[in-house]
Amino acid sequence: MAELRVSPEAEAELDDIWLYLARESGSIDVANRVIDKITERLWLLARYPYLGQARDEDLRPGLRTFPVDGYVIVHRLDDNDVVLVLHVVPPGRNIGTLIG
């Protein structure tokens, strides 16, 4: 299994997602369930780092994306077998503007 690292940007995005969901749904449980599901997928990527779609052509060489219920995990595998999660993009947000 590869090492998993989450960038500060992705950590902040996860916090923002949790806060948005808790406010909009009025339920901490709803927010926790979504974040738990995303977190489970992060560990799945650590186990199978080539899951998801290669985005060499449209985003940047080496980047991959992996969907989770409308959210998109943007990650890459570095030379030291580390899966680096760069972003967790909410539904409707343009990935290209984050990568630019």
N, C-alpha and C positions, 0 to 999 in steps of 0.2 A: 504494500500500500504506500502511495506517495504521501509526503507530508502536505498538510493543508495549511495555507496562510490566507487570511482575509485582510485585504487592504483597509486602511482607515476610512477611505471613501465608501467601501462596501459596508463596513460596520455602521457608518453614519446612515447609509441608505436603509439598512435593516432597522435601525432605530426609528427612522422616519416612517417606514412602512408600519411598524408596530403602533406608533403613536397615531397615525392616520386611521388605521383600522380600529383601534380602541375607541377613538373619538366618534368615528362615523357609525360604528355598529353599537356603541354604548356597552361593549363587552370586552373585558380583558381576555376572557377565554377565547374569543374569536381571534383576537390579535395573536395570542400565544399559539393557537393551532396553526395559523399561517406561517409564523416564524419557525415553529417546530418543523413543519413540512419542508420549508426552504433549507433549514439546517440539516435535515436528513439527506436532502439531495446534495448538499455540500460534501457530506461524508461519503456519499456514493461516488462523487467525482474524485475524491481522494483515492478510492479503491479502483475506479475505472476512469482514469483521467482523459481518455479519448472519447468519452460519451459526448453527445451533443454534436453540433454542426460546426465544422471548420469555417472560419470567416476571413480567410486569408485574402480573398479577392475584394470583398466589399467593406471590411473594417480595417484590419491590419494583419500582416503575417503573424501566425502563431496564436491568434485569438480564436476562441471557441465560445459558442453560446449553448446554453442548456435551459429549456423551459420548465417552469414549475407553476402550474395553474395560472397562466397569464403573465407571471413574472419571468424575467430572463436573467440567468446567471451568466455573466461575462467572465471568462477565465482563460488562463494559459498555463502551460506546463513549462517550467524553466529547465535549464540544463542539469540541475541538481535533483531532479525528480520531485519538485515542489509544485503543487497545484496552487496557483495564486489567483484568488477570486478578486477581480478588479472592481466589479459593480454588480449590484442586484437592481435590475431595472423594473419599475412597476409597469403594469399594463398601460398602453397608450403613449408611453414615453419613447422618444426617438433615441435609439442606442447610439447612432452616429454622432449626435451632439455631445455625448459623454466622452466618446473616444477621440473625436476631432483632434 
